[in-house]
């Protein structure tokens, strides 16, 4: 560092200026700073690549994002600003970048088959570009959340080496279609338990339709635990002929 400062000082004494970095290099430095400032949560995840630019010659430049940019990934065009003769900053061109995003994602070590249990050893965490993925990938954080609910099943077939989508794994259903469940009916301080048949599968928190053979009525309820549903509404009460 001291040697570099000595060289710069010598050039100044001789009336010389060190050669300015090429414009493309300065643009790459500038976009790194701009993205880090505008999207601090994505620092370390973004890799901008310069595609093309058009700018007036200037020793100093700034890059500015267009308004309302929430996601910088993919094609990103920014404005180039430079000071004029009076030192006022003015628009001096533009630059087009391709901004790649990298994340930790879950990849299948081996093929996963639909509705079959998934062995944790069949999954691995990989750091890779996610810019062109059509759907959000399954992240390690989301995987840990799912694993806290119990054993996981595959929602669809996933080939070995394929990135899992955010919704590719699920815990076992709390209620299966056609399963006999208990429905709690609470109204005006009254609690009744009614044996019903589930007309759809669901997880805890889901709303499903149920049918009670003894009342011949259809209900809507919310699953609160495996095999247990709370009444929400009566959809089709029994009407004797």
Backbone as CSV, one residue per row, in Angstrom:
resi,resn,N_x,N_y,N_z,CA_x,CA_y,CA_z,C_x,C_y,C_z
1,UNK,0.834,-1.198,0.000,0.000,0.000,0.000,0.875,1.257,0.000
2,UNK,1.945,1.265,0.844,2.834,2.420,0.899,3.510,2.647,-0.453
3,UNK,3.858,1.555,-1.120,4.508,1.688,-2.427,3.554,2.310,-3.445
4,UNK,2.247,1.909,-3.378,1.259,2.469,-4.297,1.087,3.958,-4.056
5,UNK,1.026,4.365,-2.780,0.877,5.787,-2.466,2.104,6.576,-2.929
6,UNK,3.276,5.966,-2.793,4.514,6.632,-3.235,4.492,6.850,-4.738
7,UNK,4.028,5.850,-5.485,3.965,5.974,-6.947,2.978,7.068,-7.340
8,UNK,1.787,7.090,-6.682,0.791,8.120,-6.996,1.350,9.505,-6.698
9,UNK,2.038,9.634,-5.558,2.630,10.928,-5.208,3.676,11.368,-6.220
10,UNK,4.507,10.431,-6.685,5.533,10.750,-7.677,4.894,11.217,-8.978
11,UNK,3.819,10.561,-9.395,3.145,10.965,-10.624,2.575,12.369,-10.501
12,UNK,2.054,12.694,-9.310,1.500,14.033,-9.108,2.606,15.095,-9.165
13,UNK,3.782,14.784,-8.567,4.909,15.722,-8.605,5.352,15.965,-10.037
14,UNK,5.332,14.913,-10.850,5.753,15.028,-12.249,4.665,15.602,-13.146
15,UNK,3.488,15.854,-12.532,2.400,16.405,-13.333,1.675,15.373,-14.143
16,UNK,1.846,14.103,-13.767,1.191,13.027,-14.495,0.046,12.460,-13.658
17,UNK,-0.917,11.851,-14.308,-2.054,11.225,-13.619,-2.054,9.740,-13.964
18,UNK,-2.305,8.889,-12.938,-2.394,7.456,-13.249,-3.530,7.201,-14.228
19,UNK,-3.343,6.218,-15.083,-4.363,5.923,-16.091,-5.667,5.493,-15.421
20,UNK,-6.756,6.072,-15.880,-8.061,5.728,-15.324,-8.433,4.303,-15.721
21,UNK,-9.186,3.649,-14.835,-9.659,2.303,-15.157,-10.575,2.365,-16.371
22,UNK,-10.612,1.310,-17.183,-11.550,1.281,-18.306,-12.987,1.459,-17.802
23,UNK,-13.834,1.993,-18.681,-15.213,2.276,-18.288,-15.934,1.015,-17.827
24,UNK,-15.716,-0.114,-18.518,-16.437,-1.324,-18.134,-16.049,-1.786,-16.732
25,UNK,-14.768,-1.584,-16.359,-14.327,-1.962,-15.014,-14.987,-1.069,-13.973
26,UNK,-15.032,0.241,-14.260,-15.667,1.171,-13.316,-17.163,0.891,-13.192
27,UNK,-17.779,0.490,-14.296,-19.200,0.162,-14.236,-19.440,-1.064,-13.357
28,UNK,-18.553,-2.030,-13.426,-18.718,-3.238,-12.599,-18.562,-2.902,-11.114
29,UNK,-17.596,-2.059,-10.801,-17.436,-1.637,-9.405,-18.668,-0.862,-8.942
30,UNK,-19.160,0.021,-9.817,-20.289,0.871,-9.451,-21.563,0.056,-9.233
31,UNK,-21.803,-0.961,-10.069,-23.023,-1.755,-9.906,-22.952,-2.592,-8.633
32,UNK,-21.759,-3.069,-8.271,-21.613,-3.807,-7.009,-22.000,-2.927,-5.827
33,UNK,-21.516,-1.694,-5.815,-21.825,-0.769,-4.720,-23.303,-0.410,-4.696
34,UNK,-23.870,-0.181,-5.886,-25.279,0.196,-5.980,-26.185,-0.911,-5.461
35,UNK,-25.943,-2.143,-5.879,-26.796,-3.255,-5.450,-26.649,-3.529,-3.959
36,UNK,-25.414,-3.399,-3.437,-25.196,-3.626,-2.007,-25.940,-2.592,-1.168
37,UNK,-25.995,-1.363,-1.664,-26.693,-0.303,-0.928,-28.206,-0.445,-1.044
38,UNK,-28.684,-0.777,-2.246,-30.132,-0.841,-2.476,-30.758,-2.132,-1.946
39,UNK,-29.981,-3.235,-1.945,-30.525,-4.535,-1.532,-29.559,-5.207,-0.550
40,UNK,-29.429,-4.654,0.659,-28.444,-5.199,1.618,-28.714,-6.653,1.994
41,UNK,-29.983,-7.085,1.957,-30.310,-8.470,2.320,-29.788,-9.467,1.291
42,UNK,-29.443,-8.978,0.088,-28.990,-9.872,-0.985,-27.486,-9.811,-1.215
43,UNK,-26.772,-9.147,-0.323,-25.312,-9.085,-0.468,-24.739,-10.502,-0.432
44,UNK,-23.901,-10.807,-1.393,-23.331,-12.140,-1.495,-24.154,-13.084,-2.349
45,UNK,-25.373,-12.669,-2.712,-26.258,-13.519,-3.518,-26.331,-13.066,-4.977
46,UNK,-25.889,-11.843,-5.275,-26.048,-11.285,-6.615,-24.711,-11.215,-7.349
47,UNK,-24.744,-11.549,-8.630,-23.559,-11.464,-9.481,-23.942,-10.714,-10.762
48,UNK,-23.686,-9.390,-10.815,-24.036,-8.621,-12.016,-23.012,-8.826,-13.133
49,UNK,-23.519,-8.964,-14.355,-22.656,-9.146,-15.522,-23.013,-8.066,-16.538
50,UNK,-22.017,-7.293,-16.939,-22.247,-6.197,-17.880,-22.547,-6.751,-19.269
51,UNK,-23.639,-6.294,-19.869,-24.044,-6.747,-21.198,-23.631,-5.717,-22.258
52,UNK,-24.068,-4.477,-22.064,-23.675,-3.400,-22.966,-23.909,-2.069,-22.264
53,UNK,-23.310,-1.015,-22.817,-23.504,0.309,-22.213,-23.270,1.383,-23.267
54,UNK,-23.745,2.574,-22.938,-23.516,3.751,-23.778,-23.371,4.939,-22.842
55,UNK,-22.200,5.574,-22.861,-21.950,6.653,-21.912,-20.945,7.640,-22.467
56,UNK,-21.096,8.908,-22.052,-20.128,9.943,-22.406,-18.867,9.751,-21.565
57,UNK,-17.718,10.174,-22.084,-16.461,10.054,-21.353,-16.497,10.926,-20.101
58,UNK,-16.084,10.343,-18.981,-16.039,11.095,-17.727,-15.139,10.351,-16.758
59,UNK,-14.420,11.126,-15.924,-13.560,10.503,-14.919,-14.371,9.969,-13.744
60,UNK,-15.549,10.520,-13.538,-16.384,10.119,-12.393,-17.766,9.729,-12.906
61,UNK,-18.277,8.639,-12.382,-19.613,8.192,-12.780,-20.384,7.691,-11.565
62,UNK,-21.687,7.737,-11.678,-22.595,7.145,-10.715,-23.627,6.327,-11.475
63,UNK,-24.119,5.265,-10.848,-25.218,4.495,-11.415,-26.459,4.708,-10.567
64,UNK,-27.587,4.816,-11.229,-28.854,5.012,-10.522,-29.891,4.027,-11.047
65,UNK,-30.617,3.413,-10.107,-31.662,2.464,-10.469,-32.895,3.198,-10.984
66,UNK,-33.626,2.591,-11.916,-34.926,3.160,-12.289,-35.858,3.065,-11.087
67,UNK,-36.927,3.862,-11.046,-37.825,3.839,-9.890,-38.551,2.498,-9.750
68,UNK,-38.869,2.175,-8.493,-39.705,1.004,-8.164,-39.112,-0.308,-8.634
69,UNK,-37.828,-0.523,-8.393,-37.209,-1.817,-8.678,-37.196,-2.625,-7.378
70,UNK,-38.039,-3.644,-7.295,-38.112,-4.476,-6.095,-37.193,-5.690,-6.183
71,UNK,-36.969,-6.173,-7.400,-36.148,-7.364,-7.601,-35.154,-7.069,-8.722
72,UNK,-33.862,-7.014,-8.414,-32.880,-6.647,-9.444,-32.440,-7.806,-10.324
73,UNK,-32.891,-9.025,-10.052,-32.381,-10.178,-10.795,-32.875,-10.182,-12.233
74,UNK,-32.076,-10.809,-13.105,-32.400,-10.832,-14.523,-31.842,-9.595,-15.208
75,UNK,-32.484,-9.169,-16.285,-32.032,-7.976,-17.020,-32.312,-6.728,-16.197
76,UNK,-31.304,-5.893,-16.050,-31.428,-4.663,-15.255,-30.711,-3.534,-15.989
77,UNK,-31.479,-2.519,-16.401,-30.887,-1.355,-17.044,-30.850,-0.203,-16.042
78,UNK,-29.693,0.416,-15.915,-29.513,1.528,-14.974,-29.055,2.768,-15.736
79,UNK,-29.216,3.917,-15.106,-28.767,5.175,-15.689,-27.345,5.473,-15.237
80,UNK,-26.552,6.028,-16.142,-25.198,6.489,-15.822,-25.240,8.002,-15.676
81,UNK,-24.754,8.502,-14.550,-24.700,9.936,-14.294,-23.247,10.352,-14.130
82,UNK,-22.941,11.591,-14.579,-21.588,12.132,-14.473,-21.678,13.637,-14.227
83,UNK,-20.652,14.245,-13.611,-20.690,15.691,-13.369,-20.377,16.473,-14.645
84,UNK,-21.059,17.615,-14.806,-20.762,18.473,-15.952,-19.630,19.424,-15.588
85,UNK,-19.385,20.426,-16.437,-18.276,21.345,-16.210,-18.417,22.122,-14.911
86,UNK,-19.665,22.301,-14.446,-19.895,23.034,-13.202,-19.951,22.118,-11.986
87,UNK,-19.813,20.825,-12.215,-19.834,19.889,-11.101,-21.200,19.341,-10.763
88,UNK,-22.227,19.738,-11.520,-23.579,19.229,-11.282,-23.739,17.872,-11.958
89,UNK,-24.358,16.929,-11.244,-24.532,15.582,-11.797,-25.679,15.558,-12.793
90,UNK,-25.406,14.987,-13.961,-26.407,14.900,-15.012,-26.364,13.501,-15.640
91,UNK,-27.496,13.091,-16.212,-27.552,11.797,-16.878,-26.606,11.794,-18.069
92,UNK,-25.770,10.743,-18.160,-24.749,10.715,-19.203,-24.749,9.414,-19.986
93,UNK,-25.779,8.572,-19.803,-25.833,7.325,-20.556,-26.586,6.248,-19.798
94,UNK,-26.381,5.032,-20.218,-27.079,3.896,-19.594,-26.192,2.653,-19.680
95,UNK,-26.534,1.669,-18.864,-25.815,0.396,-18.886,-26.812,-0.729,-18.639
96,UNK,-26.658,-1.804,-19.367,-27.520,-2.979,-19.221,-26.709,-4.112,-18.594
97,UNK,-27.233,-4.646,-17.497,-26.596,-5.760,-16.799,-27.524,-6.965,-16.787
98,UNK,-26.919,-8.122,-16.686,-27.673,-9.328,-16.333,-27.252,-9.668,-14.906
99,UNK,-28.210,-9.649,-13.972,-27.908,-9.885,-12.567,-28.331,-11.304,-12.204
100,UNK,-27.353,-12.159,-11.984,-27.629,-13.541,-11.580,-27.770,-13.604,-10.068
101,UNK,-28.682,-14.458,-9.616,-28.876,-14.653,-8.174,-28.472,-16.073,-7.793
102,UNK,-27.782,-16.187,-6.668,-27.355,-17.480,-6.149,-27.967,-17.696,-4.764
103,UNK,-28.374,-18.947,-4.510,-28.973,-19.286,-3.216,-28.634,-20.727,-2.855
104,UNK,-28.807,-21.035,-1.581,-28.745,-22.419,-1.126,-30.106,-23.055,-1.391
105,UNK,-30.113,-24.142,-2.137,-31.366,-24.817,-2.480,-31.232,-26.299,-2.164
106,UNK,-32.379,-26.971,-2.120,-32.407,-28.403,-1.845,-32.477,-29.166,-3.164
107,UNK,-31.575,-30.126,-3.319,-31.507,-30.947,-4.529,-31.684,-32.411,-4.140
108,UNK,-32.361,-33.170,-4.999,-32.565,-34.597,-4.754,-31.310,-35.380,-5.109
109,UNK,-30.775,-36.130,-4.149,-29.641,-37.012,-4.428,-30.082,-38.213,-5.267
110,UNK,-31.332,-38.633,-5.053,-31.897,-39.763,-5.776,-33.338,-39.447,-6.114
111,UNK,-33.937,-40.199,-7.006,-35.300,-39.924,-7.449,-36.276,-40.026,-6.279
112,UNK,-37.222,-39.068,-6.217,-38.286,-39.078,-5.219,-39.593,-39.407,-5.930
113,UNK,-40.366,-40.311,-5.356,-41.605,-40.740,-5.999,-42.813,-40.166,-5.271
114,UNK,-43.809,-39.833,-6.065,-44.994,-39.149,-5.553,-45.654,-39.938,-4.424
115,UNK,-45.998,-39.206,-3.348,-46.723,-39.731,-2.187,-45.945,-40.787,-1.416
116,UNK,-44.631,-40.905,-1.680,-43.815,-41.838,-0.918,-42.954,-41.072,0.090
117,UNK,-42.656,-41.695,1.251,-41.820,-41.026,2.252,-40.452,-40.654,1.693
118,UNK,-39.924,-39.520,2.153,-38.637,-39.021,1.685,-37.608,-39.187,2.799
119,UNK,-36.576,-39.973,2.518,-35.489,-40.149,3.475,-34.637,-38.876,3.468
120,UNK,-34.360,-38.272,4.640,-33.533,-37.055,4.670,-32.199,-37.211,3.949
121,UNK,-31.631,-38.433,3.925,-30.353,-38.645,3.248,-30.474,-38.533,1.729
122,UNK,-31.722,-38.505,1.221,-31.940,-38.373,-0.225,-31.901,-36.914,-0.669
123,UNK,-31.668,-35.987,0.279,-31.651,-34.560,-0.023,-30.296,-33.967,0.324
124,UNK,-29.887,-32.952,-0.431,-28.650,-32.245,-0.121,-28.801,-30.761,-0.428
125,UNK,-28.006,-29.951,0.262,-28.018,-28.500,0.072,-26.938,-28.134,-0.938
126,UNK,-27.327,-27.344,-1.946,-26.393,-26.944,-3.009,-26.495,-25.430,-3.206
127,UNK,-25.344,-24.777,-3.372,-25.302,-23.342,-3.686,-25.230,-23.213,-5.204
128,UNK,-26.255,-22.587,-5.801,-26.260,-22.489,-7.259,-27.111,-21.307,-7.720
129,UNK,-26.983,-20.984,-9.006,-27.775,-19.878,-9.558,-29.240,-20.285,-9.630
130,UNK,-30.113,-19.366,-9.210,-31.554,-19.629,-9.208,-32.325,-18.654,-10.080
131,UNK,-31.605,-17.817,-10.831,-32.255,-16.750,-11.599,-33.306,-17.283,-12.560
132,UNK,-33.013,-18.374,-13.234,-33.895,-18.855,-14.297,-34.892,-19.918,-13.822
133,UNK,-34.925,-20.206,-12.546,-35.914,-21.159,-12.055,-37.310,-20.566,-12.195
134,UNK,-38.233,-21.357,-12.702,-39.581,-20.841,-12.960,-40.410,-20.717,-11.695
135,UNK,-40.105,-21.535,-10.698,-40.853,-21.497,-9.440,-39.870,-21.360,-8.292
136,UNK,-40.298,-20.796,-7.151,-39.385,-20.651,-6.007,-38.848,-22.005,-5.561
137,UNK,-37.543,-22.098,-5.280,-36.965,-23.380,-4.860,-37.194,-23.631,-3.376
138,UNK,-37.030,-24.886,-2.991,-37.093,-25.257,-1.581,-35.772,-24.860,-0.925
139,UNK,-35.853,-24.058,0.121,-34.650,-23.588,0.809,-34.407,-24.421,2.062
140,UNK,-33.175,-24.398,2.590,-32.903,-25.129,3.840,-33.797,-24.683,4.989
141,UNK,-34.091,-23.392,5.062,-34.955,-22.893,6.145,-36.342,-23.494,6.056
142,UNK,-36.904,-23.510,4.847,-38.240,-24.078,4.654,-38.236,-25.579,4.914
143,UNK,-37.168,-26.255,4.522,-37.073,-27.696,4.761,-37.089,-27.988,6.256
144,UNK,-36.348,-27.210,7.047,-36.335,-27.415,8.494,-37.721,-27.196,9.101
145,UNK,-38.443,-26.196,8.587,-39.805,-25.953,9.076,-40.705,-27.151,8.798
146,UNK,-40.591,-27.729,7.609,-41.407,-28.886,7.260,-41.035,-30.100,8.104
147,UNK,-39.745,-30.292,8.326,-39.297,-31.466,9.070,-39.771,-31.438,10.518
148,UNK,-40.034,-30.228,11.044,-40.555,-30.149,12.418,-41.977,-30.682,12.521
149,UNK,-42.666,-30.819,11.368,-44.035,-31.336,11.374,-44.077,-32.861,11.290
150,UNK,-42.923,-33.488,11.114,-42.898,-34.945,11.052,-42.317,-35.442,9.742
151,UNK,-42.461,-36.749,9.467,-41.947,-37.322,8.214,-42.563,-36.630,7.000
152,UNK,-41.773,-36.540,5.926,-42.223,-35.831,4.731,-42.490,-36.794,3.587
153,UNK,-43.421,-36.387,2.720,-43.749,-37.150,1.518,-43.518,-36.262,0.305
154,UNK,-43.201,-36.871,-0.828,-43.015,-36.127,-2.078,-44.373,-35.836,-2.703
155,UNK,-44.569,-34.612,-3.142,-45.822,-34.223,-3.787,-45.861,-34.691,-5.241
156,UNK,-44.690,-34.806,-5.868,-44.598,-35.207,-7.273,-43.313,-35.999,-7.471
157,UNK,-43.139,-36.561,-8.652,-41.880,-37.242,-8.979,-40.788,-36.194,-9.186
158,UNK,-39.645,-36.397,-8.547,-38.496,-35.506,-8.690,-37.292,-36.354,-9.083
159,UNK,-36.685,-36.047,-10.212,-35.541,-36.825,-10.698,-34.294,-36.516,-9.885
160,UNK,-33.367,-37.457,-9.846,-32.095,-37.255,-9.155,-31.358,-36.068,-9.761
161,UNK,-30.822,-35.190,-8.910,-30.099,-34.011,-9.375,-30.979,-32.798,-9.607
162,UNK,-32.287,-32.943,-9.469,-33.216,-31.846,-9.743,-33.424,-30.996,-8.495
163,UNK,-33.540,-29.675,-8.704,-33.834,-28.756,-7.602,-35.291,-28.916,-7.195
164,UNK,-35.547,-29.029,-5.898,-36.917,-29.169,-5.420,-37.603,-27.811,-5.375
165,UNK,-38.861,-27.782,-5.766,-39.658,-26.577,-5.645,-40.101,-26.409,-4.194
166,UNK,-40.529,-25.199,-3.849,-40.906,-24.905,-2.470,-42.047,-25.789,-1.981
167,UNK,-42.891,-26.260,-2.894,-44.053,-27.056,-2.492,-43.925,-28.531,-2.892
168,UNK,-42.694,-29.020,-3.093,-42.507,-30.411,-3.530,-42.583,-31.423,-2.384
169,UNK,-42.479,-30.966,-1.135,-42.557,-31.869,0.008,-43.725,-31.454,0.902
170,UNK,-44.307,-32.424,1.555,-45.412,-32.132,2.467,-45.390,-33.128,3.621
171,UNK,-45.927,-32.718,4.767,-46.118,-33.693,5.847,-47.307,-34.576,5.508
172,UNK,-47.508,-35.679,6.214,-48.693,-36.507,5.973,-49.963,-35.689,6.236
173,UNK,-51.021,-35.975,5.488,-52.291,-35.286,5.713,-52.791,-35.575,7.122
174,UNK,-53.371,-34.561,7.745,-53.999,-34.764,9.058,-55.320,-35.499,8.902
175,UNK,-55.943,-35.336,7.734,-57.210,-36.015,7.430,-57.148,-36.493,5.995
176,UNK,-57.552,-37.741,5.754,-57.586,-38.305,4.416,-59.010,-38.283,3.868
177,UNK,-59.139,-38.218,2.531,-60.459,-38.265,1.897,-61.164,-39.569,2.267
178,UNK,-62.411,-39.444,2.707,-63.197,-40.609,3.086,-62.979,-41.081,4.510
179,UNK,-62.017,-40.484,5.202,-61.714,-40.886,6.584,-62.835,-40.444,7.523
180,UNK,-63.098,-41.269,8.522,-64.065,-40.909,9.561,-63.372,-40.047,10.606
181,UNK,-63.944,-38.874,10.869,-63.353,-37.928,11.821,-64.431,-37.447,12.785
182,UNK,-63.991,-36.837,13.860,-64.911,-36.210,14.799,-64.991,-34.720,14.498
183,UNK,-66.205,-34.194,14.434,-66.401,-32.761,14.258,-66.975,-32.179,15.547
184,UNK,-66.307,-31.147,16.076,-66.806,-30.442,17.251,-67.701,-29.296,16.798
185,UNK,-68.906,-29.295,17.323,-69.885,-28.252,16.988,-70.056,-27.376,18.219
186,UNK,-69.608,-26.108,18.108,-69.723,-25.166,19.229,-70.638,-24.020,18.818
187,UNK,-71.683,-23.839,19.599,-72.607,-22.730,19.303,-73.467,-22.453,20.532
188,UNK,-73.518,-21.145,20.890,-74.333,-20.718,22.035,-73.991,-21.515,23.291
189,UNK,-72.696,-21.735,23.518,-72.268,-22.438,24.716,-72.463,-23.937,24.678
190,UNK,-72.902,-24.461,23.569,-73.152,-25.902,23.439,-72.006,-26.541,22.651
191,UNK,-71.518,-27.677,23.136,-70.484,-28.429,22.445,-71.002,-29.823,22.148
192,UNK,-71.039,-30.147,20.853,-71.462,-31.475,20.430,-70.349,-32.119,19.618
193,UNK,-70.276,-33.440,19.668,-69.317,-34.187,18.859,-70.101,-35.023,17.859
194,UNK,-69.739,-34.867,16.602,-70.468,-35.544,15.542,-69.491,-36.333,14.674
195,UNK,-69.808,-37.602,14.443,-68.950,-38.428,13.598,-69.269,-38.144,12.130
196,UNK,-68.236,-37.797,11.344,-68.426,-37.402,9.943,-67.417,-38.111,9.045
197,UNK,-67.684,-38.009,7.752,-66.747,-38.492,6.745,-66.148,-37.295,6.002
198,UNK,-64.828,-37.278,5.910,-64.149,-36.176,5.216,-64.308,-36.329,3.710
199,UNK,-64.672,-35.257,3.050,-64.836,-35.286,1.600,-63.587,-34.794,0.865
200,UNK,-62.543,-34.435,1.620,-61.272,-33.999,1.023,-60.164,-34.230,2.032
201,UNK,-58.953,-34.364,1.527,-57.792,-34.473,2.400,-57.316,-33.082,2.782
202,UNK,-56.616,-32.973,3.904,-56.123,-31.663,4.308,-55.132,-31.743,5.457
203,UNK,-54.462,-30.603,5.677,-53.516,-30.464,6.775,-54.181,-29.689,7.911
204,UNK,-53.516,-29.637,9.049,-54.028,-28.839,10.165,-54.148,-27.386,9.712
205,UNK,-55.319,-26.799,9.963,-55.586,-25.423,9.539,-56.393,-25.323,8.262
206,UNK,-56.455,-26.399,7.474,-57.228,-26.381,6.236,-58.720,-26.483,6.532
207,UNK,-59.525,-25.936,5.626,-60.976,-26.092,5.697,-61.404,-27.169,4.703
208,UNK,-62.266,-28.062,5.135,-62.739,-29.147,4.268,-64.234,-29.327,4.449
209,UNK,-64.827,-30.033,3.503,-66.237,-30.396,3.629,-66.353,-31.767,4.285
210,UNK,-67.443,-31.946,5.054,-67.692,-33.203,5.737,-69.164,-33.587,5.581
211,UNK,-69.406,-34.878,5.677,-70.784,-35.367,5.605,-71.045,-36.245,6.833
212,UNK,-72.177,-35.991,7.473,-72.552,-36.762,8.662,-73.718,-37.682,8.303
213,UNK,-73.515,-39.003,8.266,-74.594,-39.932,7.899,-75.794,-39.856,8.827
214,UNK,-75.545,-39.647,10.144,-76.668,-39.649,11.075,-77.572,-38.435,10.939
215,UNK,-77.032,-37.294,10.489,-77.868,-36.105,10.286,-78.179,-35.881,8.813
216,UNK,-77.484,-36.617,7.935,-77.629,-36.478,6.483,-77.393,-35.028,6.025
217,UNK,-76.452,-34.378,6.668,-76.135,-32.979,6.353,-74.659,-32.857,5.975
218,UNK,-74.377,-31.784,5.230,-73.001,-31.487,4.817,-72.512,-30.253,5.567
219,UNK,-71.273,-30.293,6.021,-70.717,-29.210,6.818,-69.373,-28.756,6.245
220,UNK,-68.956,-27.573,6.673,-67.599,-27.106,6.413,-66.914,-26.941,7.760
221,UNK,-65.697,-27.485,7.870,-64.983,-27.402,9.130,-63.504,-27.159,8.927
222,UNK,-62.843,-26.785,10.016,-61.394,-26.536,9.986,-60.688,-27.642,10.754
223,UNK,-59.666,-28.234,10.141,-58.909,-29.306,10.778,-58.044,-28.712,11.886
224,UNK,-58.194,-29.210,13.110,-57.420,-28.699,14.245,-56.404,-29.724,14.744
225,UNK,-56.558,-30.990,14.369,-55.635,-32.056,14.758,-55.958,-33.262,13.892
226,UNK,-55.060,-34.240,13.801,-55.384,-35.443,13.025,-56.687,-36.073,13.503
227,UNK,-57.644,-36.208,12.578,-58.922,-36.827,12.903,-59.896,-35.943,13.650
228,UNK,-59.571,-34.655,13.819,-60.451,-33.749,14.581,-60.689,-32.461,13.789
229,UNK,-61.979,-32.090,13.651,-62.378,-30.919,12.867,-63.326,-30.063,13.691
230,UNK,-63.210,-28.742,13.564,-64.141,-27.824,14.217,-65.160,-27.326,13.202
231,UNK,-66.418,-27.325,13.584,-67.506,-26.864,12.714,-67.350,-25.384,12.396
232,UNK,-67.573,-25.037,11.117,-67.595,-23.637,10.694,-68.979,-23.255,10.202
233,UNK,-69.558,-24.106,9.352,-70.877,-23.777,8.775,-71.561,-25.054,8.343
234,UNK,-72.885,-24.993,8.330,-73.695,-26.082,7.771,-74.015,-25.709,6.335
235,UNK,-73.547,-26.519,5.390,-73.704,-26.194,3.972,-75.009,-26.715,3.391
236,UNK,-75.406,-27.894,3.795,-76.604,-28.505,3.216,-77.301,-29.318,4.303
237,UNK,-78.200,-28.668,5.034,-78.925,-29.408,6.089,-79.840,-30.460,5.502
238,UNK,-80.092,-31.457,6.278,-81.003,-32.543,5.824,-82.435,-32.017,5.784
239,UNK,-83.121,-32.288,4.687,-84.518,-31.908,4.529,-85.347,-33.165,4.277
240,UNK,-86.162,-33.583,5.244,-86.976,-34.799,5.058,-88.010,-34.582,3.968
241,UNK,-88.233,-35.616,3.193,-89.194,-35.545,2.091,-90.604,-35.857,2.604
